[in-house]
Amino acid sequence: MVALLAALHVVSSIPTLGSLAKEVGGNRVEVESLGKGYQDPHFVEPKPNLMLVLNRADLLLHVGLELEIGWLPPLVLGSRNPKIQPGELGNLDCSRSIPVLDVPTTKVDRSMGDIHPQGNPHYWIPPANAKIIAREIEQRLMQLDPDGRAEYEKNLAKFNGRVDASAKAWAPMIARVRGLKIVTYHKSWSYVSQWLRLEEIGYVEPKPGIPPDPQHLARLIAVMKQDGVQMLLVEDFYNKSVASLVAQKAGAKMLVLPTDVGATPQVKDWFALVETILKTLSSAVQNPG
């Protein structure tokens, strides 16, 4: 148990998890993120100063499903912080209760690209999943800081209420984009597509993490034309020039979307992240030119 002389120091791998921790933890936590919202979460540079951040952590929140496998494990080990090592109370894999999508049904090997063997890790945007993550964080904070139980419960209830109210406010935008045919750069949008009932026709990457070749792009453009794909979604840290060319040749609109809190100064929390995505999609449907 943590003797609460000061706020619990929560460190998240990506800013959205930190944002959700702040919603639940309130004044009883101080939150820091290792990655930035404008970075590709697969490839955060494991700088030595991040070990120092982890050394002071009472709780580490990470996405799991091997999203951070290329950079987080050596930082956790190098932090020399026994509280946040795998299996400890101070190490929370936020995917624990998420209904995971895109779980491979065959044995995974490198020829398939950067496939995540445990499933798609880009799960934090839909409201139902944000509630699941927030509940997991609440449960863990209560274990680490039992004196804060009442406050964590109150904060979680308040957060869930805000999510429900926001979902009602977002309903017209959600209705507007339902059934939209899209192509995405990477498989970052499976959970958003399931939530909004978007139809994913293809991907700019031929395989996850593999840069596209001309043959793949030619096939993709042909499919987009054939199926009448209206939108090409690009995560804000990927190559815009390739995506722009594909969209232009296919007669589609390229939309650059944030995937994480802090991607732009306006995306200050989870609510702003979701609203930005919905507004961008729905305004593009209204004004397809």
C-alpha positions in Angstrom: 0.0 0.0 0.0 1.1 3.5 -0.7 1.3 5.9 2.3 -0.4 8.9 0.8 1.9 11.8 1.9 1.5 13.3 -1.5 -0.5 12.7 -4.7 0.0 9.4 -6.3 2.4 9.8 -9.2 0.7 8.1 -12.3 2.7 7.7 -15.5 1.0 6.7 -18.7 2.5 5.4 -21.9 0.2 7.6 -24.0 -1.6 10.8 -23.0 -5.1 9.5 -23.4 -4.6 7.1 -20.6 -3.2 9.9 -18.5 -6.2 12.0 -19.3 -8.5 9.3 -18.1 -6.5 8.8 -14.9 -6.9 12.5 -14.2 -10.6 12.3 -14.6 -10.8 9.4 -12.1 -7.9 10.5 -9.8 -8.7 14.2 -9.5 -6.5 16.0 -7.0 -5.2 12.7 -5.5 -3.0 12.0 -8.5 -0.4 13.8 -10.5 -0.1 12.5 -14.1 2.7 12.4 -16.6 2.9 10.8 -20.0 5.9 9.2 -21.6 4.7 9.6 -25.2 3.3 12.7 -26.8 -0.1 12.9 -28.5 1.5 13.7 -31.9 3.9 10.7 -31.8 3.3 7.3 -33.3 2.7 5.2 -30.1 4.5 2.2 -31.6 7.8 4.2 -31.8 8.4 6.4 -28.8 12.2 7.0 -28.4 13.3 5.3 -25.1 15.3 8.2 -23.8 17.1 7.9 -20.4 15.1 10.7 -18.9 11.9 8.6 -19.3 13.5 6.0 -16.9 13.8 8.8 -14.3 10.1 9.6 -14.8 9.2 5.9 -14.3 11.5 5.7 -11.3 9.2 8.1 -9.4 5.9 6.4 -10.5 3.4 4.8 -8.2 1.3 3.5 -11.1 2.2 2.8 -14.7 -0.7 2.8 -17.2 -0.1 1.2 -20.6 -2.2 0.2 -23.6 -1.0 -3.4 -23.7 -1.6 -5.8 -26.6 2.1 -5.2 -27.5 1.5 -1.6 -28.7 4.5 -0.4 -26.7 6.6 -3.6 -26.9 9.3 -1.9 -28.9 10.1 0.8 -26.3 8.4 0.4 -22.9 9.8 -2.8 -21.4 13.5 -1.6 -21.4 12.4 1.6 -19.8 10.4 -0.2 -17.1 13.3 -2.5 -16.4 15.8 0.4 -16.4 13.7 2.5 -14.1 14.7 0.2 -11.2 11.3 0.9 -9.7 10.0 -2.4 -8.1 6.4 -1.0 -7.9 5.8 -0.8 -11.6 7.4 -4.1 -12.8 5.1 -6.5 -14.7 2.7 -8.3 -12.4 3.0 -5.7 -9.7 0.1 -3.6 -8.4 1.7 -0.5 -9.8 1.6 -1.9 -13.4 -1.8 -1.7 -15.1 -2.4 -3.1 -18.6 -5.5 -1.1 -19.5 -6.6 -3.6 -22.2 -7.5 -6.2 -19.5 -11.3 -5.9 -19.9 -11.5 -4.5 -23.4 -13.4 -6.6 -26.0 -10.4 -6.9 -28.4 -10.8 -6.7 -32.2 -8.6 -8.1 -35.0 -7.2 -11.0 -33.0 -5.3 -13.2 -35.5 -6.8 -16.6 -36.1 -3.6 -18.0 -37.5 0.0 -18.2 -36.3 1.7 -14.7 -36.6 5.0 -14.3 -38.3 7.0 -11.3 -39.6 5.8 -11.8 -43.2 2.4 -10.5 -42.1 3.9 -7.1 -41.1 3.7 -5.6 -37.6 0.7 -7.7 -36.6 -0.2 -7.6 -32.9 -0.6 -11.3 -31.9 -3.1 -10.4 -29.1 -5.2 -8.1 -31.2 -5.6 -4.5 -32.2 -4.3 -2.1 -29.5 -6.0 1.1 -30.8 -9.0 0.8 -28.5 -9.2 4.0 -26.4 -11.5 6.3 -28.5 -15.0 4.7 -28.4 -17.0 5.8 -25.3 -17.7 2.3 -24.1 -14.0 1.5 -24.0 -13.1 4.8 -22.3 -15.6 3.8 -19.5 -13.9 0.4 -19.2 -10.4 1.9 -19.0 -11.6 4.5 -16.4 -13.1 1.7 -14.3 -9.9 -0.3 -14.4 -8.0 2.8 -13.3 -10.5 3.5 -10.5 -10.1 -0.1 -9.2 -6.3 0.1 -9.2 -6.2 3.5 -7.6 -8.5 2.3 -4.8 -6.1 -0.6 -4.2 -3.1 1.7 -4.1 -4.8 4.4 -2.1 -7.8 3.0 -0.1 -8.3 6.3 1.7 -9.3 7.8 -1.6 -12.0 5.2 -2.4 -15.0 7.6 -2.0 -13.4 10.3 -4.2 -12.4 7.8 -6.9 -16.0 6.4 -7.0 -17.5 9.9 -7.1 -15.1 10.9 -9.9 -15.8 7.8 -12.0 -19.5 8.3 -11.7 -19.1 11.9 -12.8 -16.9 10.9 -15.7 -19.4 8.2 -16.8 -22.2 10.8 -16.6 -20.2 13.2 -18.8 -19.6 10.4 -21.3 -23.3 9.6 -21.5 -24.3 13.3 -21.9 -21.6 13.8 -24.6 -22.8 10.7 -26.5 -26.3 12.3 -26.6 -24.9 15.6 -27.9 -22.8 13.7 -30.5 -25.7 11.6 -31.7 -26.5 13.9 -34.8 -22.8 13.7 -35.9 -22.7 9.9 -35.4 -25.9 9.5 -37.4 -24.4 11.6 -40.2 -21.3 9.4 -40.7 -22.9 6.0 -40.2 -22.3 3.6 -43.1 -19.5 5.8 -44.5 -17.1 3.9 -46.7 -13.5 4.7 -45.7 -9.9 3.7 -46.3 -7.4 4.3 -43.5 -3.6 4.5 -43.5 -3.0 2.0 -40.7 -5.4 -0.2 -38.8 -5.9 2.5 -36.1 -9.6 2.9 -36.6 -11.1 -0.6 -36.2 -12.8 0.3 -32.9 -14.0 3.6 -34.1 -15.3 2.0 -37.3 -17.2 -0.6 -35.2 -18.6 2.1 -32.9 -19.7 4.5 -35.8 -20.5 1.6 -38.2 -18.0 2.8 -40.8 -17.1 0.4 -43.6 -13.4 -0.1 -43.9 -12.7 -0.9 -47.6 -8.9 -1.0 -47.5 -5.6 0.4 -46.0 -2.8 2.4 -47.5 -0.3 0.1 -45.8 -0.4 -3.3 -47.6 0.4 -4.9 -44.2 0.5 -3.2 -40.8 3.7 -1.2 -40.5 4.8 -1.9 -44.1 5.2 1.1 -46.5 3.0 0.8 -49.6 4.5 0.0 -53.0 3.1 1.3 -56.3 1.3 -1.9 -57.2 -0.6 -1.9 -53.9 -1.5 1.7 -54.3 -2.8 1.2 -57.8 -5.0 -1.7 -56.6 -6.2 0.3 -53.7 -7.2 3.3 -55.9 -9.1 0.9 -58.2 -11.0 -0.6 -55.3 -11.8 2.9 -53.9 -13.2 4.0 -57.2 -15.2 0.8 -57.7 -16.7 1.0 -54.2 -17.3 4.7 -54.1 -15.0 5.4 -51.1 -15.5 8.9 -49.9 -12.9 9.4 -47.2 -9.3 8.4 -46.6 -8.4 8.7 -42.9 -4.8 9.4 -42.0 -3.4 9.4 -38.5 -1.6 12.7 -37.9 1.9 11.1 -37.6 1.8 9.2 -40.9 3.0 10.2 -44.4 0.5 12.7 -45.8 1.9 12.9 -49.3 1.2 9.3 -50.2 -2.3 9.4 -48.7 -3.0 12.7 -50.4 -2.0 11.2 -53.8 -4.2 8.2 -53.3 -7.2 10.2 -52.2 -6.8 12.6 -55.2 -6.6 9.8 -57.8 -9.5 7.9 -56.2 -11.7 11.0 -56.0 -11.9 10.8 -52.2 -11.2 13.3 -49.5 -8.2 12.9 -47.2 -8.9 13.6 -43.5 -6.0 14.0 -41.1 -7.3 12.9 -37.7 -5.8 13.0 -34.2 -5.5 9.6 -32.4 -4.4 10.8 -29.0 -4.9 13.6 -26.4 -2.3 16.3 -27.1 -2.1 15.7 -30.9 -3.0 19.4 -31.2 -3.2 22.0 -28.5 -7.0 21.9 -28.8 -7.2 18.2 -28.0 -6.9 18.7 -24.3 -8.7 15.6 -23.0 -10.5 12.4 -24.1 -13.8 14.4 -24.7 -12.0 16.9 -27.0 -10.3 14.0 -28.9 -13.6 12.3 -29.7 -15.4 15.5 -30.5 -12.6 16.5 -32.9 -12.8 13.2 -34.8 -16.6 13.4 -35.0 -16.7 17.0 -36.1 -14.0 16.4 -38.8 -15.8 13.3 -40.2 -19.3 14.8 -40.1 -18.3 18.1 -41.6 -16.5 16.3 -44.4 -19.7 14.3 -45.1 -21.7 17.6 -45.2 -19.1 19.3 -47.5 -17.6 16.5 -49.6 -16.0 18.8 -52.1 
